[in-house]
Amino acid sequence: MRNVPTYHLDVLSDDNCWKLFAKHAFDGLSPAKHPDLMAIGEAIVKRCGGLPLAAKALGSLLRCEPDADELEGSGGGSCVITEKTRHMSNVQERYDVRQKFQSLAKAKGLRTFLNTKSFWWPLYVSDVLMHDLMVKSNLRVLSLANYGNIKELPEDIGNLKHLRNLNLSKTSIKRLPNSLCALYNMQALKLWGCKYLVELPRDMGRLMNMLYLDIKGTKLARMPEGMGRLKDLQIVTDFVLGFQAGSRINELGKLKHLRGRLSISGLKNVASAMDAKDANLKDKVDLKKLKLRWGKDNDIDGDSRHDREVLEQLELHTNLEHLVIQSYKGTRFPEWVGHSSFSNIVSLGLHDCKFCISLPPLGQLSSLKSLSMSGLSGVFIVGDEFYGNGHASTKLFQSLEMLSVQAQF
């Protein structure tokens, strides 16, 4: 048996994303023959972000007969909805009033409710919409993103047993009801920009089919216990480590399919270096962007030796392309930071590592294009160690295009 190199796919172009979506949504029929449906479908495709899995999944969910009543779009007033309506795309307005959704109750078999973002923000929606959607037991996809007046979800959300995709991004929600964890078909939960959200439901570990969790821009203090049970999870934007509570860092070791980007914060709360080792970051070959953050920028407490041991055990796979280390309290960086084997690193940031007295050998990172350093107030002299131990024939910083250094004393 021989190793086969991994080939990483880029996102689809808008045109190819539409073709993939249309293939599954129109079931072999020509979309051009149904112009009344194309505009709504194209708006949905824009929300896929070029992700083939999203285009295929939504297209399959929206597979319909050539009947405009199956797929409705609303905007600029009320939307005519019939009993046949299965999928609805709502063009958001500054105020989505109850009259706009007055016929929503007719769509008893509604499977999809998507929002197409308006240039307004924040947006406001009538409470009637939430009430009407909570009784749509066939819902698979639900987006309430950008509604600033949504501060909570009703317990009834747990009745939407078929729900697979829930988007609450940029709402004012503070907590999610634990009944959400009864939605065993849930695959994607988007909470990006929910700046008032302070905690996730305690039984998140029950959502065994979860693939995607976006909590970037929230105020979470910790991850709930049992996150390691989400064994199919591929994307989790942030993993927040709390003080003596919640999931420990070793739970990451059970998430073997993580890919894309990840931010780990609260590393000052890691109890032992062995817990950090059990996170198995070195085995996560598909992680491309990683941010490691110990605490808040103004934290002055810390254990230099402990922090160094933790960072040493957080060694990454050499496929990594972007790395940020922030608020690290060690006096030196472990050997893997700046090692020449990390030939795929294109950007690196070292910020608020105030106790460090020397820099890692970043000069030997052959693909490094962007280097940013700030708050390294303990470094008084940049010595030869910064350039590495390469051979005389090796060109140092051979790919560097951008260097940003900000002193902080």
LINKANOR-V163068 format. One record per helix or strand of 3 or more residues. SS is the DSSP state (H for helix, E for strand). FROM is the first residue (numbers start at 1). LEN is the number of residues. If there is no record, write none. Layout:
# LINKANOR-V163068
SS FROM LEN
SS FROM LEN
This chain:
# LINKANOR-V163068
H 14 12
H 31 3
H 35 12
H 52 10
H 68 3
E 71 4
E 87 5
H 98 4
H 104 3
E 112 5
E 123 3
H 127 7
E 141 3
H 155 5
E 165 3
H 178 5
E 188 3
H 204 3
E 212 3
H 227 3
E 238 3
H 249 6
E 260 6
H 267 3
H 273 5
H 281 3
E 287 7
H 304 10
E 322 5
E 347 5
H 362 3
E 370 5
H 384 3
E 402 5
